[in-house]
Amino acid sequence: MTTTPRLYRKPISRFWWVRRRSYLIFVLRELSSLFVAWFVVYLLLLVNAVSSGSEEYQRFLNWSAGPGVIALNLIALLFVLMHTVTWFNLAPKAIVVRVRSRPVAPVVILGLHYLLWGLLTVIVLLVVLR
């Protein structure tokens, strides 16, 4: 009877990704996709409430005013902002733009992303607060 030797495997903590900042940001960014999905569901619930009449819309507003929903939306907002910023910071690596066969500097691509984001934010604020 022969047995095969078993290799020793050093146990790895479930929170190995917390020790290094780059891993932590990566995991948090991946987790942020759940909050992006929450915002999509929330928006769909809002659209459904609006299309169902004023009574259903008022019920949705009352539900949305609850402390749990407000806290979830604030946490989701922070994660979505982090998701956006990390994606914008990756954009110059993911997008190669050439003008007259010369690559555009990464800082220009990054700056244009943030400029467009700011411009769209102002437009949305003007429409909503009108």
Secondary structure as UniProt FT lines:
FT   TURN            14..15
FT   HELIX           16..18
FT   HELIX           21..51
FT   HELIX           54..64
FT   HELIX           67..94
FT   STRAND          98..99
FT   TURN            100..101
FT   STRAND          102..103
FT   HELIX           106..129
//
